[in-house]
Amino acid sequence: MKNRITGSQIAVVDNRSKTFMDDDQKWYTVCDTHSTLVGHDTRKLAEYHAVVPEWCEYCTAIMYENGYFTYTPADIG
């Protein structure tokens, strides 16, 4: 899917059978545009992170440039 905020191609990948990555993460959110990914235990989390790709540093930069601000624990203190 194309992310509406960043324009990046983001995919949600089912890894329950460990065919994508050989680890314990059941789901992945993948930014195909920037070749980054993040693992999740649930599909719901993976789908949320497809809509809000703050885990991809390049997408985060685009969100900041476009006025969409994301906050991390480091920002809060």
PyMOL Python script that loads the backbone (N, CA, C, O; Angstrom):
from pymol import cmd

cmd.read_pdbstr("""\
ATOM      1  N   MET A   1       0.835  -1.187   0.000  1.00  0.00           N
ATOM      2  CA  MET A   1       0.000   0.000   0.000  1.00  0.00           C
ATOM      3  C   MET A   1       0.879   1.249   0.000  1.00  0.00           C
ATOM      4  O   MET A   1       2.002   1.232   0.503  1.00  0.00           O
ATOM      5  N   LYS A   2       0.370   2.288  -0.550  1.00  0.00           N
ATOM      6  CA  LYS A   2       1.087   3.555  -0.549  1.00  0.00           C
ATOM      7  C   LYS A   2       0.651   4.350   0.679  1.00  0.00           C
ATOM      8  O   LYS A   2      -0.539   4.596   0.878  1.00  0.00           O
ATOM      9  N   ASN A   3       1.616   4.745   1.493  1.00  0.00           N
ATOM     10  CA  ASN A   3       1.303   5.518   2.687  1.00  0.00           C
ATOM     11  C   ASN A   3       0.846   6.909   2.262  1.00  0.00           C
ATOM     12  O   ASN A   3       1.505   7.565   1.456  1.00  0.00           O
ATOM     13  N   ARG A   4      -0.273   7.354   2.801  1.00  0.00           N
ATOM     14  CA  ARG A   4      -0.857   8.641   2.405  1.00  0.00           C
ATOM     15  C   ARG A   4      -0.023   9.837   2.838  1.00  0.00           C
ATOM     16  O   ARG A   4      -0.020  10.871   2.170  1.00  0.00           O
ATOM     17  N   ILE A   5       0.675   9.701   3.942  1.00  0.00           N
ATOM     18  CA  ILE A   5       1.447  10.825   4.466  1.00  0.00           C
ATOM     19  C   ILE A   5       2.793  10.953   3.770  1.00  0.00           C
ATOM     20  O   ILE A   5       3.193  12.050   3.380  1.00  0.00           O
ATOM     21  N   THR A   6       3.497   9.826   3.613  1.00  0.00           N
ATOM     22  CA  THR A   6       4.869   9.875   3.098  1.00  0.00           C
ATOM     23  C   THR A   6       4.982   9.549   1.613  1.00  0.00           C
ATOM     24  O   THR A   6       5.969   9.907   0.970  1.00  0.00           O
ATOM     25  N   GLY A   7       3.977   8.871   1.070  1.00  0.00           N
ATOM     26  CA  GLY A   7       4.037   8.431  -0.319  1.00  0.00           C
ATOM     27  C   GLY A   7       4.867   7.163  -0.497  1.00  0.00           C
ATOM     28  O   GLY A   7       5.052   6.700  -1.622  1.00  0.00           O
ATOM     29  N   SER A   8       5.365   6.600   0.593  1.00  0.00           N
ATOM     30  CA  SER A   8       6.202   5.399   0.545  1.00  0.00           C
ATOM     31  C   SER A   8       5.342   4.148   0.387  1.00  0.00           C
ATOM     32  O   SER A   8       4.183   4.113   0.802  1.00  0.00           O
ATOM     33  N   GLN A   9       5.932   3.129  -0.218  1.00  0.00           N
ATOM     34  CA  GLN A   9       5.276   1.830  -0.337  1.00  0.00           C
ATOM     35  C   GLN A   9       5.526   1.035   0.941  1.00  0.00           C
ATOM     36  O   GLN A   9       6.671   0.711   1.258  1.00  0.00           O
ATOM     37  N   ILE A  10       4.465   0.722   1.670  1.00  0.00           N
ATOM     38  CA  ILE A  10       4.555   0.013   2.947  1.00  0.00           C
ATOM     39  C   ILE A  10       3.781  -1.297   2.817  1.00  0.00           C
ATOM     40  O   ILE A  10       2.668  -1.321   2.292  1.00  0.00           O
ATOM     41  N   ALA A  11       4.385  -2.388   3.302  1.00  0.00           N
ATOM     42  CA  ALA A  11       3.733  -3.694   3.247  1.00  0.00           C
ATOM     43  C   ALA A  11       3.653  -4.294   4.643  1.00  0.00           C
ATOM     44  O   ALA A  11       4.530  -4.077   5.480  1.00  0.00           O
ATOM     45  N   VAL A  12       2.585  -5.053   4.881  1.00  0.00           N
ATOM     46  CA  VAL A  12       2.444  -5.846   6.100  1.00  0.00           C
ATOM     47  C   VAL A  12       2.675  -7.294   5.688  1.00  0.00           C
ATOM     48  O   VAL A  12       2.010  -7.807   4.787  1.00  0.00           O
ATOM     49  N   VAL A  13       3.628  -7.951   6.359  1.00  0.00           N
ATOM     50  CA  VAL A  13       4.029  -9.300   5.980  1.00  0.00           C
ATOM     51  C   VAL A  13       3.739 -10.285   7.112  1.00  0.00           C
ATOM     52  O   VAL A  13       4.124 -10.065   8.260  1.00  0.00           O
ATOM     53  N   ASP A  14       3.059 -11.368   6.767  1.00  0.00           N
ATOM     54  CA  ASP A  14       2.747 -12.440   7.712  1.00  0.00           C
ATOM     55  C   ASP A  14       3.968 -13.358   7.827  1.00  0.00           C
ATOM     56  O   ASP A  14       4.368 -13.992   6.850  1.00  0.00           O
ATOM     57  N   ASN A  15       4.553 -13.425   9.021  1.00  0.00           N
ATOM     58  CA  ASN A  15       5.735 -14.254   9.248  1.00  0.00           C
ATOM     59  C   ASN A  15       5.454 -15.381  10.251  1.00  0.00           C
ATOM     60  O   ASN A  15       6.387 -15.925  10.842  1.00  0.00           O
ATOM     61  N   ARG A  16       4.190 -15.731  10.446  1.00  0.00           N
ATOM     62  CA  ARG A  16       3.862 -16.763  11.426  1.00  0.00           C
ATOM     63  C   ARG A  16       4.482 -18.110  11.077  1.00  0.00           C
ATOM     64  O   ARG A  16       4.774 -18.907  11.969  1.00  0.00           O
ATOM     65  N   SER A  17       4.682 -18.369   9.802  1.00  0.00           N
ATOM     66  CA  SER A  17       5.309 -19.630   9.391  1.00  0.00           C
ATOM     67  C   SER A  17       6.818 -19.488   9.202  1.00  0.00           C
ATOM     68  O   SER A  17       7.482 -20.418   8.745  1.00  0.00           O
ATOM     69  N   LYS A  18       7.353 -18.322   9.556  1.00  0.00           N
ATOM     70  CA  LYS A  18       8.790 -18.014   9.473  1.00  0.00           C
ATOM     71  C   LYS A  18       9.348 -18.150   8.052  1.00  0.00           C
ATOM     72  O   LYS A  18      10.490 -18.573   7.871  1.00  0.00           O
ATOM     73  N   THR A  19       8.551 -17.797   7.058  1.00  0.00           N
ATOM     74  CA  THR A  19       9.013 -17.845   5.671  1.00  0.00           C
ATOM     75  C   THR A  19       9.636 -16.521   5.230  1.00  0.00           C
ATOM     76  O   THR A  19      10.354 -16.478   4.232  1.00  0.00           O
ATOM     77  N   PHE A  20       9.368 -15.452   5.960  1.00  0.00           N
ATOM     78  CA  PHE A  20       9.943 -14.144   5.623  1.00  0.00           C
ATOM     79  C   PHE A  20      11.257 -13.934   6.364  1.00  0.00           C
ATOM     80  O   PHE A  20      12.272 -13.597   5.755  1.00  0.00           O
ATOM     81  N   MET A  21      11.236 -14.131   7.662  1.00  0.00           N
ATOM     82  CA  MET A  21      12.427 -14.017   8.509  1.00  0.00           C
ATOM     83  C   MET A  21      12.415 -15.201   9.475  1.00  0.00           C
ATOM     84  O   MET A  21      11.352 -15.637   9.916  1.00  0.00           O
ATOM     85  N   ASP A  22      13.575 -15.705   9.793  1.00  0.00           N
ATOM     86  CA  ASP A  22      13.673 -16.842  10.703  1.00  0.00           C
ATOM     87  C   ASP A  22      13.868 -16.345  12.133  1.00  0.00           C
ATOM     88  O   ASP A  22      14.952 -16.460  12.707  1.00  0.00           O
ATOM     89  N   ASP A  23      12.795 -15.791  12.694  1.00  0.00           N
ATOM     90  CA  ASP A  23      12.841 -15.301  14.071  1.00  0.00           C
ATOM     91  C   ASP A  23      11.462 -15.431  14.694  1.00  0.00           C
ATOM     92  O   ASP A  23      10.555 -16.009  14.094  1.00  0.00           O
ATOM     93  N   ASP A  24      11.302 -14.896  15.897  1.00  0.00           N
ATOM     94  CA  ASP A  24      10.045 -15.051  16.626  1.00  0.00           C
ATOM     95  C   ASP A  24       8.997 -13.992  16.320  1.00  0.00           C
ATOM     96  O   ASP A  24       7.887 -14.066  16.847  1.00  0.00           O
ATOM     97  N   GLN A  25       9.315 -13.010  15.485  1.00  0.00           N
ATOM     98  CA  GLN A  25       8.334 -11.978  15.135  1.00  0.00           C
ATOM     99  C   GLN A  25       7.299 -12.590  14.197  1.00  0.00           C
ATOM    100  O   GLN A  25       7.647 -13.210  13.192  1.00  0.00           O
ATOM    101  N   LYS A  26       6.018 -12.407  14.539  1.00  0.00           N
ATOM    102  CA  LYS A  26       4.952 -13.014  13.745  1.00  0.00           C
ATOM    103  C   LYS A  26       4.527 -12.165  12.555  1.00  0.00           C
ATOM    104  O   LYS A  26       4.046 -12.691  11.552  1.00  0.00           O
ATOM    105  N   TRP A  27       4.705 -10.861  12.667  1.00  0.00           N
ATOM    106  CA  TRP A  27       4.298  -9.923  11.613  1.00  0.00           C
ATOM    107  C   TRP A  27       5.393  -8.887  11.416  1.00  0.00           C
ATOM    108  O   TRP A  27       6.117  -8.549  12.353  1.00  0.00           O
ATOM    109  N   TYR A  28       5.509  -8.389  10.203  1.00  0.00           N
ATOM    110  CA  TYR A  28       6.456  -7.318   9.891  1.00  0.00           C
ATOM    111  C   TYR A  28       5.756  -6.209   9.140  1.00  0.00           C
ATOM    112  O   TYR A  28       4.845  -6.447   8.348  1.00  0.00           O
ATOM    113  N   THR A  29       6.196  -4.998   9.401  1.00  0.00           N
ATOM    114  CA  THR A  29       5.825  -3.849   8.584  1.00  0.00           C
ATOM    115  C   THR A  29       7.088  -3.469   7.833  1.00  0.00           C
ATOM    116  O   THR A  29       8.138  -3.252   8.438  1.00  0.00           O
ATOM    117  N   VAL A  30       6.984  -3.389   6.505  1.00  0.00           N
ATOM    118  CA  VAL A  30       8.153  -3.183   5.661  1.00  0.00           C
ATOM    119  C   VAL A  30       7.965  -1.927   4.814  1.00  0.00           C
ATOM    120  O   VAL A  30       6.954  -1.778   4.127  1.00  0.00           O
ATOM    121  N   CYS A  31       8.943  -1.029   4.868  1.00  0.00           N
ATOM    122  CA  CYS A  31       8.950   0.126   3.972  1.00  0.00           C
ATOM    123  C   CYS A  31       9.790  -0.265   2.759  1.00  0.00           C
ATOM    124  O   CYS A  31      11.020  -0.251   2.807  1.00  0.00           O
ATOM    125  N   ASP A  32       9.106  -0.614   1.675  1.00  0.00           N
ATOM    126  CA  ASP A  32       9.808  -1.021   0.457  1.00  0.00           C
ATOM    127  C   ASP A  32      10.572   0.142  -0.166  1.00  0.00           C
ATOM    128  O   ASP A  32      11.602  -0.062  -0.810  1.00  0.00           O
ATOM    129  N   THR A  33      10.077   1.339   0.021  1.00  0.00           N
ATOM    130  CA  THR A  33      10.730   2.519  -0.556  1.00  0.00           C
ATOM    131  C   THR A  33      12.105   2.754   0.052  1.00  0.00           C
ATOM    132  O   THR A  33      13.047   3.101  -0.661  1.00  0.00           O
ATOM    133  N   HIS A  34      12.231   2.568   1.366  1.00  0.00           N
ATOM    134  CA  HIS A  34      13.479   2.875   2.062  1.00  0.00           C
ATOM    135  C   HIS A  34      14.204   1.644   2.599  1.00  0.00           C
ATOM    136  O   HIS A  34      15.213   1.770   3.292  1.00  0.00           O
ATOM    137  N   SER A  35      13.697   0.461   2.282  1.00  0.00           N
ATOM    138  CA  SER A  35      14.323  -0.816   2.690  1.00  0.00           C
ATOM    139  C   SER A  35      14.516  -0.919   4.199  1.00  0.00           C
ATOM    140  O   SER A  35      15.589  -1.294   4.673  1.00  0.00           O
ATOM    141  N   THR A  36      13.471  -0.585   4.945  1.00  0.00           N
ATOM    142  CA  THR A  36      13.508  -0.719   6.398  1.00  0.00           C
ATOM    143  C   THR A  36      12.336  -1.589   6.830  1.00  0.00           C
ATOM    144  O   THR A  36      11.349  -1.724   6.106  1.00  0.00           O
ATOM    145  N   LEU A  37      12.454  -2.171   8.006  1.00  0.00           N
ATOM    146  CA  LEU A  37      11.368  -3.011   8.513  1.00  0.00           C
ATOM    147  C   LEU A  37      11.363  -3.018  10.022  1.00  0.00           C
ATOM    148  O   LEU A  37      12.349  -2.669  10.671  1.00  0.00           O
ATOM    149  N   VAL A  38      10.213  -3.430  10.576  1.00  0.00           N
ATOM    150  CA  VAL A  38      10.062  -3.562  12.016  1.00  0.00           C
ATOM    151  C   VAL A  38       9.139  -4.754  12.276  1.00  0.00           C
ATOM    152  O   VAL A  38       8.159  -4.956  11.559  1.00  0.00           O
ATOM    153  N   GLY A  39       9.462  -5.541  13.308  1.00  0.00           N
ATOM    154  CA  GLY A  39       8.685  -6.724  13.626  1.00  0.00           C
ATOM    155  C   GLY A  39       7.665  -6.472  14.724  1.00  0.00           C
ATOM    156  O   GLY A  39       7.837  -5.591  15.567  1.00  0.00           O
ATOM    157  N   HIS A  40       6.582  -7.276  14.696  1.00  0.00           N
ATOM    158  CA  HIS A  40       5.492  -7.140  15.658  1.00  0.00           C
ATOM    159  C   HIS A  40       4.954  -8.507  16.047  1.00  0.00           C
ATOM    160  O   HIS A  40       5.113  -9.483  15.314  1.00  0.00           O
ATOM    161  N   ASP A  41       4.321  -8.564  17.200  1.00  0.00           N
ATOM    162  CA  ASP A  41       3.687  -9.797  17.648  1.00  0.00           C
ATOM    163  C   ASP A  41       2.275  -9.971  17.081  1.00  0.00           C
ATOM    164  O   ASP A  41       1.776 -11.093  16.991  1.00  0.00           O
ATOM    165  N   THR A  42       1.633  -8.861  16.701  1.00  0.00           N
ATOM    166  CA  THR A  42       0.255  -8.950  16.219  1.00  0.00           C
ATOM    167  C   THR A  42       0.085  -8.248  14.874  1.00  0.00           C
ATOM    168  O   THR A  42       0.828  -7.328  14.532  1.00  0.00           O
ATOM    169  N   ARG A  43      -0.905  -8.704  14.130  1.00  0.00           N
ATOM    170  CA  ARG A  43      -1.231  -8.077  12.846  1.00  0.00           C
ATOM    171  C   ARG A  43      -1.725  -6.647  13.068  1.00  0.00           C
ATOM    172  O   ARG A  43      -1.418  -5.748  12.285  1.00  0.00           O
ATOM    173  N   LYS A  44      -2.487  -6.446  14.136  1.00  0.00           N
ATOM    174  CA  LYS A  44      -3.024  -5.115  14.437  1.00  0.00           C
ATOM    175  C   LYS A  44      -1.900  -4.089  14.578  1.00  0.00           C
ATOM    176  O   LYS A  44      -1.994  -2.987  14.037  1.00  0.00           O
ATOM    177  N   LEU A  45      -0.845  -4.444  15.298  1.00  0.00           N
ATOM    178  CA  LEU A  45       0.308  -3.541  15.438  1.00  0.00           C
ATOM    179  C   LEU A  45       0.994  -3.301  14.094  1.00  0.00           C
ATOM    180  O   LEU A  45       1.368  -2.172  13.775  1.00  0.00           O
ATOM    181  N   ALA A  46       1.155  -4.359  13.316  1.00  0.00           N
ATOM    182  CA  ALA A  46       1.799  -4.225  12.007  1.00  0.00           C
ATOM    183  C   ALA A  46       1.010  -3.285  11.102  1.00  0.00           C
ATOM    184  O   ALA A  46       1.590  -2.456  10.400  1.00  0.00           O
ATOM    185  N   GLU A  47      -0.312  -3.416  11.122  1.00  0.00           N
ATOM    186  CA  GLU A  47      -1.150  -2.548  10.292  1.00  0.00           C
ATOM    187  C   GLU A  47      -1.121  -1.102  10.783  1.00  0.00           C
ATOM    188  O   GLU A  47      -1.122  -0.177   9.971  1.00  0.00           O
ATOM    189  N   TYR A  48      -1.097  -0.897  12.097  1.00  0.00           N
ATOM    190  CA  TYR A  48      -0.991   0.456  12.638  1.00  0.00           C
ATOM    191  C   TYR A  48       0.302   1.108  12.156  1.00  0.00           C
ATOM    192  O   TYR A  48       0.298   2.259  11.719  1.00  0.00           O
ATOM    193  N   HIS A  49       1.398   0.375  12.237  1.00  0.00           N
ATOM    194  CA  HIS A  49       2.691   0.938  11.844  1.00  0.00           C
ATOM    195  C   HIS A  49       2.823   1.136  10.330  1.00  0.00           C
ATOM    196  O   HIS A  49       3.704   1.864   9.873  1.00  0.00           O
ATOM    197  N   ALA A  50       1.957   0.496   9.561  1.00  0.00           N
ATOM    198  CA  ALA A  50       1.918   0.773   8.122  1.00  0.00           C
ATOM    199  C   ALA A  50       1.325   2.159   7.867  1.00  0.00           C
ATOM    200  O   ALA A  50       1.716   2.850   6.926  1.00  0.00           O
ATOM    201  N   VAL A  51       0.383   2.549   8.712  1.00  0.00           N
ATOM    202  CA  VAL A  51      -0.269   3.857   8.567  1.00  0.00           C
ATOM    203  C   VAL A  51       0.595   4.956   9.169  1.00  0.00           C
ATOM    204  O   VAL A  51       0.637   6.070   8.646  1.00  0.00           O
ATOM    205  N   VAL A  52       1.283   4.654  10.262  1.00  0.00           N
ATOM    206  CA  VAL A  52       2.132   5.624  10.960  1.00  0.00           C
ATOM    207  C   VAL A  52       3.567   5.072  10.978  1.00  0.00           C
ATOM    208  O   VAL A  52       3.978   4.453  11.958  1.00  0.00           O
ATOM    209  N   PRO A  53       4.322   5.294   9.904  1.00  0.00           N
ATOM    210  CA  PRO A  53       5.648   4.676   9.779  1.00  0.00           C
ATOM    211  C   PRO A  53       6.773   5.440  10.481  1.00  0.00           C
ATOM    212  O   PRO A  53       7.797   5.737   9.866  1.00  0.00           O
ATOM    213  N   GLU A  54       6.588   5.759  11.766  1.00  0.00           N
ATOM    214  CA  GLU A  54       7.625   6.487  12.494  1.00  0.00           C
ATOM    215  C   GLU A  54       8.852   5.633  12.767  1.00  0.00           C
ATOM    216  O   GLU A  54       9.884   6.161  13.180  1.00  0.00           O
ATOM    217  N   TRP A  55       8.766   4.342  12.549  1.00  0.00           N
ATOM    218  CA  TRP A  55       9.889   3.416  12.739  1.00  0.00           C
ATOM    219  C   TRP A  55      10.900   3.501  11.593  1.00  0.00           C
ATOM    220  O   TRP A  55      12.037   3.052  11.738  1.00  0.00           O
ATOM    221  N   CYS A  56      10.503   4.062  10.476  1.00  0.00           N
ATOM    222  CA  CYS A  56      11.413   4.267   9.333  1.00  0.00           C
ATOM    223  C   CYS A  56      11.943   5.701   9.419  1.00  0.00           C
ATOM    224  O   CYS A  56      11.179   6.659   9.300  1.00  0.00           O
ATOM    225  N   GLU A  57      13.239   5.841   9.624  1.00  0.00           N
ATOM    226  CA  GLU A  57      13.784   7.186   9.824  1.00  0.00           C
ATOM    227  C   GLU A  57      13.561   8.096   8.622  1.00  0.00           C
ATOM    228  O   GLU A  57      13.414   9.307   8.789  1.00  0.00           O
ATOM    229  N   TYR A  58      13.532   7.542   7.425  1.00  0.00           N
ATOM    230  CA  TYR A  58      13.313   8.352   6.227  1.00  0.00           C
ATOM    231  C   TYR A  58      11.857   8.836   6.164  1.00  0.00           C
ATOM    232  O   TYR A  58      11.592   9.991   5.833  1.00  0.00           O
ATOM    233  N   CYS A  59      10.917   7.931   6.488  1.00  0.00           N
ATOM    234  CA  CYS A  59       9.506   8.329   6.524  1.00  0.00           C
ATOM    235  C   CYS A  59       9.256   9.347   7.631  1.00  0.00           C
ATOM    236  O   CYS A  59       8.462  10.271   7.459  1.00  0.00           O
ATOM    237  N   THR A  60       9.936   9.180   8.775  1.00  0.00           N
ATOM    238  CA  THR A  60       9.800  10.131   9.865  1.00  0.00           C
ATOM    239  C   THR A  60      10.238  11.523   9.417  1.00  0.00           C
ATOM    240  O   THR A  60       9.581  12.514   9.735  1.00  0.00           O
ATOM    241  N   ALA A  61      11.340  11.598   8.683  1.00  0.00           N
ATOM    242  CA  ALA A  61      11.823  12.886   8.169  1.00  0.00           C
ATOM    243  C   ALA A  61      10.792  13.517   7.238  1.00  0.00           C
ATOM    244  O   ALA A  61      10.573  14.728   7.278  1.00  0.00           O
ATOM    245  N   ILE A  62      10.162  12.699   6.405  1.00  0.00           N
ATOM    246  CA  ILE A  62       9.130  13.205   5.493  1.00  0.00           C
ATOM    247  C   ILE A  62       7.931  13.717   6.283  1.00  0.00           C
ATOM    248  O   ILE A  62       7.359  14.757   5.955  1.00  0.00           O
ATOM    249  N   MET A  63       7.549  12.973   7.340  1.00  0.00           N
ATOM    250  CA  MET A  63       6.418  13.414   8.160  1.00  0.00           C
ATOM    251  C   MET A  63       6.718  14.743   8.843  1.00  0.00           C
ATOM    252  O   MET A  63       5.851  15.615   8.893  1.00  0.00           O
ATOM    253  N   TYR A  64       7.926  14.913   9.367  1.00  0.00           N
ATOM    254  CA  TYR A  64       8.308  16.190   9.973  1.00  0.00           C
ATOM    255  C   TYR A  64       8.268  17.307   8.939  1.00  0.00           C
ATOM    256  O   TYR A  64       7.750  18.389   9.215  1.00  0.00           O
ATOM    257  N   GLU A  65       8.810  17.054   7.749  1.00  0.00           N
ATOM    258  CA  GLU A  65       8.825  18.067   6.690  1.00  0.00           C
ATOM    259  C   GLU A  65       7.420  18.482   6.276  1.00  0.00           C
ATOM    260  O   GLU A  65       7.191  19.636   5.915  1.00  0.00           O
ATOM    261  N   ASN A  66       6.479  17.542   6.327  1.00  0.00           N
ATOM    262  CA  ASN A  66       5.104  17.818   5.905  1.00  0.00           C
ATOM    263  C   ASN A  66       4.189  18.253   7.040  1.00  0.00           C
ATOM    264  O   ASN A  66       2.981  18.388   6.851  1.00  0.00           O
ATOM    265  N   GLY A  67       4.769  18.477   8.231  1.00  0.00           N
ATOM    266  CA  GLY A  67       3.982  18.977   9.345  1.00  0.00           C
ATOM    267  C   GLY A  67       3.305  17.912  10.191  1.00  0.00           C
ATOM    268  O   GLY A  67       2.510  18.237  11.073  1.00  0.00           O
ATOM    269  N   TYR A  68       3.604  16.654   9.937  1.00  0.00           N
ATOM    270  CA  TYR A  68       3.079  15.570  10.775  1.00  0.00           C
ATOM    271  C   TYR A  68       4.162  15.251  11.788  1.00  0.00           C
ATOM    272  O   TYR A  68       5.251  14.813  11.417  1.00  0.00           O
ATOM    273  N   PHE A  69       3.876  15.462  13.044  1.00  0.00           N
ATOM    274  CA  PHE A  69       4.895  15.264  14.066  1.00  0.00           C
ATOM    275  C   PHE A  69       4.652  13.976  14.817  1.00  0.00           C
ATOM    276  O   PHE A  69       3.526  13.681  15.217  1.00  0.00           O
ATOM    277  N   THR A  70       5.706  13.213  15.009  1.00  0.00           N
ATOM    278  CA  THR A  70       5.626  12.007  15.811  1.00  0.00           C
ATOM    279  C   THR A  70       6.517  12.207  17.024  1.00  0.00           C
ATOM    280  O   THR A  70       7.534  12.897  16.954  1.00  0.00           O
ATOM    281  N   TYR A  71       6.139  11.615  18.106  1.00  0.00           N
ATOM    282  CA  TYR A  71       6.907  11.753  19.326  1.00  0.00           C
ATOM    283  C   TYR A  71       7.394  10.388  19.794  1.00  0.00           C
ATOM    284  O   TYR A  71       6.673   9.393  19.718  1.00  0.00           O
ATOM    285  N   THR A  72       8.600  10.362  20.268  1.00  0.00           N
ATOM    286  CA  THR A  72       9.187   9.136  20.793  1.00  0.00           C
ATOM    287  C   THR A  72       9.462   9.343  22.273  1.00  0.00           C
ATOM    288  O   THR A  72       9.419  10.477  22.751  1.00  0.00           O
ATOM    289  N   PRO A  73       9.741   8.277  23.007  1.00  0.00           N
ATOM    290  CA  PRO A  73      10.102   8.458  24.414  1.00  0.00           C
ATOM    291  C   PRO A  73      11.284   9.410  24.607  1.00  0.00           C
ATOM    292  O   PRO A  73      11.345  10.116  25.614  1.00  0.00           O
ATOM    293  N   ALA A  74      12.213   9.440  23.667  1.00  0.00           N
ATOM    294  CA  ALA A  74      13.371  10.337  23.761  1.00  0.00           C
ATOM    295  C   ALA A  74      12.918  11.797  23.675  1.00  0.00           C
ATOM    296  O   ALA A  74      13.513  12.663  24.317  1.00  0.00           O
ATOM    297  N   ASP A  75      11.871  12.081  22.890  1.00  0.00           N
ATOM    298  CA  ASP A  75      11.362  13.448  22.775  1.00  0.00           C
ATOM    299  C   ASP A  75      10.717  13.912  24.085  1.00  0.00           C
ATOM    300  O   ASP A  75      10.821  15.079  24.460  1.00  0.00           O
ATOM    301  N   ILE A  76      10.062  12.999  24.759  1.00  0.00           N
ATOM    302  CA  ILE A  76       9.330  13.326  25.982  1.00  0.00           C
ATOM    303  C   ILE A  76      10.257  13.428  27.188  1.00  0.00           C
ATOM    304  O   ILE A  76      10.031  14.239  28.086  1.00  0.00           O
ATOM    305  N   GLY A  77      11.292  12.608  27.204  1.00  0.00           N
ATOM    306  CA  GLY A  77      12.263  12.682  28.289  1.00  0.00           C
ATOM    307  C   GLY A  77      12.151  11.555  29.168  1.00  0.00           C
ATOM    308  O   GLY A  77      12.897  11.455  30.142  1.00  0.00           O
TER     309      GLY A  77
END
""", "prot")
cmd.dss("prot")
cmd.show_as("cartoon", "prot")
cmd.util.cbc("prot")
cmd.orient("prot")
